[in-house]
Amino acid sequence: MEFGATSHPNGDLRAVEAEVDACFETPLSCLDHDAKTERLITLNRLSAKVDALKAAAIDDARQSGLAATNGQRNTANHLASVTNVDPADIRFSELIAVWLRDFPSIANAYRNGEITTAHVDKLRLLDEPRFHHVMQRDEEVLLDALRHCHFRDLDTVFNEWLLGADPDGVLPKEDTPKTFLTITPVGGGFSKLSGLLDPLQTQALKNSIDAETKKLRKCEVENKTRRTVGNRRLSALLRVLARGAARKNGSFPIPLVNVSVSQRVAENTVARLVDPTIEPVPINAHDPDGRCHLIDGTPIHPMYALAAMAIGQFRRTVYDAEGKPVETSSLSRTFPNWLRDLLAIQTNGHCSNPVCDAPFHWLHADHIDPYSVSQDTSLANGQMLCEAENLWKGDDPSRANFNRPMPEAVRPSASLASERDDDVLDREDPAEVLEMNQLARERVRKFAEG
């Protein structure tokens, strides 16, 4: 069958997909060495062609306004809403397609499978407005390097070209100090801290940590406890940061740590300190009985929540039968911190658009029906939207009402927050509770010290 012979608008792609499926039926063991090599080369070339085709199709969809006709802000969100694709992958393909508009020869080589997406992106990242026109002029020279140089040698070739194209420009990247700080999630709620400091920043941070480390070491000697050097220095860093975030009176404008933990999980964790044979309550962010996560939706071990409970302040949040926080209204034009916290808890720290992958610090508390119309600042009229979704929505409530149904629930949950509330977890026997709390604090301390 010839590709495109069917009347279906995507018949050619379906035919290609069928041919690819058929390739899975050919065992590699049936091929000799040369045939296997040829197969890998062909697959690499086909992969580049498919990437080029996808980028062109995504760019065409963006220009035709496909996303808006389906109620989404952009093409990435539109595709994520109908598939399980990562929106960042779609945005990357769109960047590639837009950049290739100015480089027809490179785009043609990409479509022919002569170069890969990695080649195109490496050249795209080199481009800057200052010498963009020179890059267009030397497109064939750069393309020749992409075709014939080993990938690892491209940086050297491009830097040599850049020195000739822009001799009075900025220093090469490796000679330009760029300080940064990165916090990378590594699973289980843990994160890895990395970065680069200039000499002055290094000295300031090191002296601050060293001074705080001496205080911690002194406390350890007095209390006859012991920690590793790395653990002690991390605690010192956190204490320095906490002091910097505090007001003059020692209070904090926002909680440094905001944990949502259900009453059932809290009670179960305390009980397991006394009797480790008790089965733990399953952690499930969508079940109010199983909540134990940070306000950005990151699940955490209940022992960490218990450690926060030992020093934190409480606010009780009661959920209705549909698993949503109880209604609490305010006449304020803006959402108070406690109401923003509830909205964040309701969406597990994500944008209310279920396909949006914006980070937590981009989120805004938004009125579903504009305040200018409804005069209503409440949970029922609130949702968390990232800045981009919020600006795209404007005053049109039909554009971004993404309130998602929550699982059915029958029990209340409790969350740690910034305001003190005397309505803490109910207890029956004060003497028993005091003894249990002392035991819990001791075990939490040992757990935190590893």
C-alpha positions as CSV (number, residue, x, y, z in Angstrom):
1,M,0.0,0.0,0.0
2,E,1.3,3.4,-0.9
3,F,1.4,6.0,1.9
4,G,-1.3,8.5,1.6
5,A,-3.5,6.3,-0.6
6,T,-6.3,6.1,2.0
7,S,-9.0,8.7,2.3
8,H,-8.4,9.1,6.1
9,P,-6.7,12.5,6.7
10,N,-4.0,10.8,8.8
11,G,-3.9,7.6,6.7
12,D,-0.3,8.1,5.8
13,L,0.8,8.3,9.4
14,R,-1.3,5.2,10.2
15,A,0.4,3.3,7.4
16,V,3.8,4.4,8.8
17,E,2.8,3.3,12.3
18,A,1.7,-0.1,10.9
19,E,5.0,-0.5,9.2
20,V,6.8,0.3,12.5
21,D,4.7,-2.2,14.3
22,A,5.7,-4.8,11.7
23,C,9.4,-4.1,12.4
24,F,9.0,-5.3,16.0
25,E,8.2,-8.7,14.6
26,T,11.7,-9.1,13.1
27,P,14.0,-10.7,15.7
28,L,17.4,-9.0,15.9
29,S,18.9,-12.4,16.3
30,C,18.0,-13.1,12.7
31,L,20.3,-10.2,11.5
32,D,24.0,-10.4,11.0
33,H,26.4,-7.7,12.3
34,D,26.1,-5.4,9.2
35,A,22.4,-5.7,9.1
36,K,22.1,-4.7,12.8
37,T,24.3,-1.7,12.2
38,E,22.3,-0.7,9.2
39,R,19.1,-1.1,11.2
40,L,20.3,1.2,14.0
41,I,21.5,3.8,11.5
42,T,18.1,3.8,9.7
43,L,16.2,4.0,13.0
44,N,18.3,7.0,14.1
45,R,17.6,8.7,10.7
46,L,13.9,7.9,11.0
47,S,13.8,9.2,14.5
48,A,15.2,12.6,13.4
49,K,12.7,12.8,10.6
50,V,9.8,12.1,12.9
51,D,11.1,14.7,15.3
52,A,11.3,17.2,12.5
53,L,7.7,16.3,11.4
54,K,6.4,16.7,14.9
55,A,8.0,20.1,15.4
56,A,6.6,21.3,12.1
57,A,3.1,20.0,13.0
58,I,3.2,21.6,16.5
59,D,4.3,24.9,15.0
60,D,1.4,24.7,12.5
61,A,-1.0,24.0,15.2
62,R,0.2,26.9,17.2
63,Q,-0.2,29.3,14.3
64,S,-3.7,28.0,13.5
65,G,-4.9,28.6,17.1
66,L,-5.8,24.9,17.6
67,A,-5.4,25.1,21.4
68,A,-7.8,28.0,21.8
69,T,-10.5,26.2,19.9
70,N,-10.2,23.4,22.5
71,G,-10.3,25.6,25.6
72,Q,-6.5,25.5,26.3
73,R,-3.9,28.3,26.6
74,N,-1.3,26.7,24.3
75,T,-0.6,23.7,22.1
76,A,1.4,22.0,24.9
77,N,-1.5,22.1,27.3
78,H,-3.9,21.0,24.6
79,L,-1.9,17.8,23.8
80,A,-1.4,17.1,27.4
81,S,-5.1,17.3,28.0
82,V,-5.8,14.5,25.4
83,T,-2.7,12.4,26.0
84,N,-0.2,11.7,28.9
85,V,2.6,13.6,27.1
86,D,4.9,15.9,29.0
87,P,4.0,19.6,28.1
88,A,7.7,20.5,28.3
89,D,8.5,18.1,25.5
90,I,5.9,19.8,23.3
91,R,7.2,23.3,24.1
92,F,10.7,22.1,23.3
93,S,9.6,20.9,19.8
94,E,7.9,24.3,19.3
95,L,11.0,26.2,20.1
96,I,13.0,24.1,17.6
97,A,10.4,24.7,14.9
98,V,10.3,28.5,15.5
99,W,14.1,28.8,15.4
100,L,14.3,26.7,12.2
101,R,12.2,29.3,10.3
102,D,15.3,31.4,9.9
103,F,17.5,28.5,8.8
104,P,15.9,26.7,5.8
105,S,19.0,24.6,4.9
106,I,19.4,23.3,8.4
107,A,15.6,22.6,8.6
108,N,15.8,20.7,5.3
109,A,18.8,18.6,6.6
110,Y,16.7,17.9,9.8
111,R,13.8,16.7,7.7
112,N,16.0,14.5,5.7
113,G,17.4,12.8,8.8
114,E,21.0,14.1,8.2
115,I,21.2,15.7,11.6
116,T,19.3,15.0,14.9
117,T,17.4,17.1,17.3
118,A,20.4,17.3,19.6
119,H,22.4,18.8,16.7
120,V,19.8,21.4,16.0
121,D,19.3,22.3,19.7
122,K,23.1,22.7,20.2
123,L,23.2,25.3,17.4
124,R,20.0,27.0,18.6
125,L,21.4,27.5,22.1
126,L,24.5,29.1,20.6
127,D,22.3,31.7,18.7
128,E,22.0,35.2,20.2
129,P,20.4,38.4,18.7
130,R,23.8,40.1,18.5
131,F,25.1,37.8,15.8
132,H,21.9,36.1,14.6
133,H,22.3,37.6,11.1
134,V,25.9,36.3,10.9
135,M,24.7,32.8,11.8
136,Q,22.2,33.1,8.9
137,R,24.9,34.2,6.6
138,D,27.2,31.2,7.6
139,E,24.4,28.7,7.7
140,E,26.0,26.4,5.2
141,V,29.3,26.5,7.1
142,L,27.6,25.5,10.3
143,L,25.5,22.9,8.6
144,D,28.7,21.3,7.2
145,A,30.1,21.1,10.7
146,L,26.8,19.5,12.0
147,R,27.0,16.9,9.2
148,H,30.7,15.9,9.4
149,C,32.0,16.6,12.9
150,H,31.8,14.3,15.9
151,F,29.2,15.5,18.3
152,R,31.7,16.1,21.1
153,D,33.8,18.3,18.8
154,L,30.9,20.6,17.9
155,D,31.5,22.9,20.9
156,T,35.1,23.6,19.8
157,V,34.1,24.2,16.2
158,F,31.3,26.5,17.1
159,N,33.4,28.5,19.6
160,E,36.1,29.0,17.0
161,W,33.4,30.2,14.6
162,L,32.0,32.5,17.2
163,L,35.3,34.1,17.8
164,G,35.5,35.0,14.2
165,A,31.9,36.1,13.9
166,D,31.9,38.2,17.1
167,P,35.5,39.0,18.1
168,D,34.5,41.8,20.4
169,G,31.6,39.9,22.0
170,V,31.4,38.4,25.5
171,L,33.9,36.0,26.9
172,P,33.5,32.3,26.0
173,K,31.0,30.6,28.4
174,E,33.6,28.6,30.2
175,D,35.5,31.9,31.1
176,T,32.3,33.7,32.2
177,P,31.6,33.0,35.9
178,K,27.8,32.5,36.4
179,T,26.7,31.9,39.9
180,F,23.6,29.8,40.5
181,L,21.7,27.6,42.9
182,T,19.7,24.6,41.9
183,I,17.4,22.4,44.1
184,T,16.7,19.1,42.2
185,P,14.1,16.6,43.4
186,V,15.6,13.1,43.7
187,G,12.5,11.2,44.8
188,G,10.8,10.4,48.1
189,G,10.5,14.1,48.8
190,F,14.3,14.5,49.0
191,S,16.2,17.0,47.0
192,K,19.8,17.6,46.0
193,L,21.3,21.1,46.5
194,S,24.0,22.2,44.0
195,G,25.3,25.5,42.8
196,L,28.3,27.8,42.0
197,L,29.4,30.7,44.2
198,D,31.8,33.5,43.5
199,P,34.7,34.0,46.0
200,L,32.9,36.6,48.0
201,Q,29.7,34.6,48.2
202,T,31.7,31.5,49.2
203,Q,33.4,33.3,52.0
204,A,30.2,34.9,53.4
205,L,28.3,31.6,53.3
206,K,31.2,29.6,54.7
207,N,31.8,31.9,57.6
208,S,28.0,32.0,58.4
209,I,27.8,28.2,58.4
210,D,31.0,27.8,60.4
211,A,29.7,30.2,63.1
212,E,26.4,28.4,63.4
213,T,28.1,25.0,63.3
214,K,30.1,25.9,66.4
215,K,26.9,26.7,68.3
216,L,25.3,23.4,67.3
217,R,28.4,21.5,68.2
218,K,28.4,23.1,71.7
219,C,24.8,22.0,72.1
220,E,25.6,18.5,71.1
221,V,28.4,18.3,73.7
222,E,26.1,19.6,76.4
223,N,23.3,17.1,75.4
224,K,25.7,14.3,74.8
225,T,24.5,13.7,71.3
226,R,26.5,13.3,68.1
227,R,25.9,14.0,64.4
228,T,27.9,13.8,61.2
229,V,29.8,16.9,60.1
230,G,27.7,17.1,56.9
231,N,24.4,16.8,58.8
232,R,25.5,19.5,61.3
233,R,26.5,21.9,58.6
234,L,23.2,21.4,56.8
235,S,21.3,22.2,60.0
236,A,23.5,25.3,60.4
237,L,22.7,26.4,56.9
238,L,19.0,26.0,57.5
239,R,19.2,28.0,60.7
240,V,21.0,30.8,58.9
241,L,18.3,30.9,56.2
242,A,15.5,30.8,58.8
243,R,16.9,33.8,60.6
244,G,17.1,35.7,57.3
245,A,13.5,35.0,56.5
246,A,12.2,36.1,60.0
247,R,10.7,39.5,60.8
248,K,12.4,41.8,63.4
249,N,10.1,40.3,66.1
250,G,11.2,36.8,65.3
251,S,7.9,35.8,63.5
252,F,7.7,34.7,59.9
253,P,5.5,36.3,57.1
254,I,4.8,32.8,55.7
255,P,5.4,29.3,57.1
256,L,8.9,28.1,56.2
257,V,7.4,24.6,56.1
258,N,3.7,23.9,55.5
259,V,2.5,20.3,55.9
260,S,-0.9,18.8,55.3
261,V,-1.4,15.7,57.4
262,S,-4.7,13.9,58.1
263,Q,-5.7,13.2,61.7
264,R,-5.8,9.5,61.0
265,V,-2.1,9.5,59.7
266,A,-1.0,11.6,62.7
267,E,-2.7,9.4,65.2
268,N,-1.4,6.2,63.5
269,T,2.2,7.5,63.4
270,V,2.2,8.4,67.1
271,A,0.7,5.0,67.9
272,R,3.4,3.2,65.8
273,L,6.1,4.9,67.9
274,V,4.7,3.0,70.9
275,D,3.8,-0.2,69.0
276,P,5.8,-0.6,65.7
277,T,3.7,-3.7,64.9
278,I,0.7,-1.5,64.0
279,E,0.0,-1.3,60.3
280,P,0.7,2.1,58.8
281,V,-2.0,4.1,57.1
282,P,-1.5,4.2,53.3
283,I,-0.3,7.7,52.2
284,N,-2.6,9.0,49.4
285,A,-2.8,12.8,48.6
286,H,-6.3,12.3,47.0
287,D,-7.7,10.6,50.1
288,P,-8.3,13.1,53.1
289,D,-7.7,10.1,55.4
290,G,-4.3,9.5,53.9
291,R,-2.8,13.0,53.5
292,C,0.8,13.5,54.5
293,H,2.5,15.9,52.1
294,L,4.0,19.4,51.7
295,I,1.7,22.1,50.4
296,D,3.3,21.8,47.0
297,G,2.0,18.2,46.8
298,T,5.3,16.4,47.6
299,P,4.5,13.3,49.7
300,I,6.7,12.9,52.8
301,H,7.2,10.2,55.4
302,P,4.8,10.6,58.4
303,M,7.8,10.8,60.8
304,Y,8.9,14.1,59.1
305,A,5.3,15.4,59.6
306,L,5.5,14.3,63.2
307,A,8.8,16.2,63.7
308,A,7.1,19.3,62.3
309,M,4.1,18.8,64.6
310,A,6.4,18.8,67.6
311,I,7.3,22.5,67.0
312,G,4.7,23.7,64.5
313,Q,1.4,25.6,64.9
314,F,-1.9,24.0,63.9
315,R,-5.0,24.8,62.0
316,R,-7.7,22.3,61.6
317,T,-9.3,21.9,58.2
318,V,-12.6,19.9,58.0
319,Y,-13.4,18.3,54.7
320,D,-17.0,17.7,53.4
321,A,-18.3,14.4,52.0
322,E,-16.8,15.3,48.6
323,G,-13.3,15.7,50.1
324,K,-13.2,19.5,49.7
325,P,-12.4,21.9,52.6
326,V,-15.4,23.5,54.3
327,E,-16.6,26.8,52.9
328,T,-15.2,29.9,54.6
329,S,-15.8,33.3,53.0
330,S,-14.1,36.6,53.3
331,L,-15.0,40.2,52.2
332,S,-11.3,40.8,51.3
333,R,-10.5,41.6,47.7
334,T,-7.3,39.4,48.0
335,F,-7.0,35.9,49.3
336,P,-5.5,35.8,52.8
337,N,-2.6,33.4,53.4
338,W,-4.7,30.8,55.2
339,L,-7.2,30.7,52.3
340,R,-4.4,30.4,49.7
341,D,-3.1,27.5,51.7
342,L,-6.4,25.7,51.6
343,L,-6.6,26.3,47.8
344,A,-3.1,24.9,47.4
345,I,-4.0,21.9,49.6
346,Q,-7.1,21.3,47.5
347,T,-5.0,21.0,44.3
348,N,-2.1,19.3,45.9
349,G,0.2,22.2,45.1
350,H,-0.5,22.3,41.4
351,C,-2.2,24.6,38.9
352,S,-5.9,23.9,38.7
353,N,-5.5,23.1,35.0
354,P,-4.7,19.3,35.3
355,V,-2.3,19.4,32.4
356,C,-0.3,22.4,33.4
357,D,3.2,21.6,34.8
358,A,4.0,25.0,36.2
359,P,6.1,24.9,39.4
360,F,4.6,25.7,42.8
361,H,6.1,29.2,43.2
362,W,4.3,30.3,40.0
363,L,0.8,29.7,41.5
364,H,-1.7,32.5,42.2
365,A,-5.0,32.3,44.1
366,D,-7.6,33.2,41.5
367,H,-11.3,34.2,41.6
368,I,-13.2,31.8,39.4
369,D,-15.9,34.5,38.9
370,P,-14.1,37.9,38.9
371,Y,-14.3,39.8,42.2
372,S,-15.5,42.8,40.3
373,V,-18.7,40.8,39.4
374,S,-19.1,38.4,42.3
375,Q,-17.6,40.3,45.3
376,D,-16.8,36.8,46.6
377,T,-13.5,35.8,48.0
378,S,-14.1,32.2,49.2
379,L,-13.1,28.6,48.7
380,A,-16.0,28.0,46.4
381,N,-15.0,30.9,44.2
382,G,-11.2,30.2,44.4
383,Q,-8.7,28.1,42.5
384,M,-4.9,28.0,42.1
385,L,-3.7,29.0,38.7
386,C,-0.2,29.6,37.5
387,E,0.7,33.1,36.4
388,A,0.4,32.3,32.7
389,E,-3.0,30.6,33.1
390,N,-4.3,33.5,35.3
391,L,-3.3,36.1,32.8
392,W,-4.7,34.1,29.9
393,K,-8.0,33.7,31.7
394,G,-8.4,37.4,32.4
395,D,-12.0,38.2,33.5
396,D,-13.5,35.3,31.4
397,P,-14.5,32.6,34.0
398,S,-15.4,30.2,31.2
399,R,-11.7,30.0,30.1
400,A,-10.2,28.5,33.2
401,N,-12.6,26.9,35.6
402,F,-10.6,23.7,36.2
403,N,-12.1,22.8,39.6
404,R,-11.3,19.1,39.8
405,P,-13.5,16.6,41.8
406,M,-11.9,15.2,44.9
407,P,-12.3,11.6,46.1
408,E,-15.1,10.9,48.5
409,A,-14.2,11.4,52.1
410,V,-15.9,11.1,55.5
411,R,-13.1,12.1,58.0
412,P,-11.6,15.5,58.8
413,S,-7.9,16.4,58.0
414,A,-5.5,18.6,59.8
415,S,-2.9,20.9,58.3
416,L,0.0,22.8,59.8
417,A,-0.1,26.5,59.0
418,S,1.2,29.9,60.0
419,E,-1.5,31.0,62.5
420,R,-2.0,29.5,65.9
421,D,-5.2,27.6,66.6
422,D,-6.2,26.2,69.9
423,D,-8.4,23.6,68.1
424,V,-5.7,20.9,67.9
425,L,-6.2,17.2,67.7
426,D,-8.6,15.9,70.3
427,R,-7.1,13.9,73.1
428,E,-8.8,11.8,75.8
429,D,-6.2,11.3,78.6
430,P,-3.9,14.3,79.2
431,A,-1.4,12.3,81.2
432,E,-1.2,9.6,78.6
433,V,-0.9,12.2,75.9
434,L,2.0,13.9,77.7
435,E,3.9,10.6,78.1
436,M,3.3,9.7,74.5
437,N,4.5,13.1,73.3
438,Q,7.7,12.8,75.3
439,L,8.3,9.4,73.7
440,A,7.4,10.7,70.3
441,R,9.8,13.7,70.5
442,E,12.7,11.4,71.6
443,R,12.1,9.0,68.7
444,V,11.6,11.8,66.2
445,R,14.9,13.3,67.3
446,K,16.7,10.0,66.8
447,F,14.9,9.6,63.4
448,A,16.0,13.1,62.2
449,E,19.6,12.4,63.3
450,G,19.6,9.3,61.2
